[in-house]
Amino acid sequence: MPLSKELLDILACPKCKGEIFLNQSEDGLICKTCRLVYPIKEEIPVMLIDEALPYSEEE
């Protein structure tokens, strides 16, 4: 079950408080400002800065 639109609307990047987007493979949330990807594990977004991965435009 993918993340609901309502949840995506209220989630924000924990680092900059900016907008985040679901990536194409739907296994991470992207903050383009911070250039980070927050992983989604077992349908739960892991919104911890220390767990975030670097984001590149190719993803």
N, C-alpha and C positions, 0 to 999 in steps of 0.2 A: 504494500500500500504506500503510494507516494505521499510526500508531505502535503498537507492541505494548503490551499490558497490563503486561508485565514491565518495559519501559522506563519507562512512566508511573509505575509503583510506586516506582522508585528515583530518579527525577528530583525535584529540589527547587529552590525559588526560590534563585538565587544571592545575592540581597540579604538575605533574612531566614531562609533555609533552611527555609521553610515549605512546605506542600503546594501543588501546582499541579494544575490541571484543564484538560482539553482543551476548547476553546470549541466552540460548536455547528457552526461551519463547518469545524472540524478544521484550521484553518490557524494556530493559535496556542495557547499554553499560558498560562492565567490564574493569577495570584497575587492573591487577593482581599485579603490583608493589605497588600501593597505597592501594590495597585491598578495592576498592570502586566500587559501581555500580551507574552509572548515569542513572536516569529514562528517559524513552521515553513517553511523554504525547501528545496525539493527533498527533502522527507521527512526533513529534518534540523532538530531544534530548535536555534534560535540562542539560547543561554542566556547572553547578554551583557547586562549591565544597561544599557549605552549603546545597545543595539539595541532595547530594550523600548519598547513603546508604552503610552500611558495607557489604563487600563481604565475603562469606564463600565458600569453595570448594564444598559444597554439592549442591549448586544452579545449 
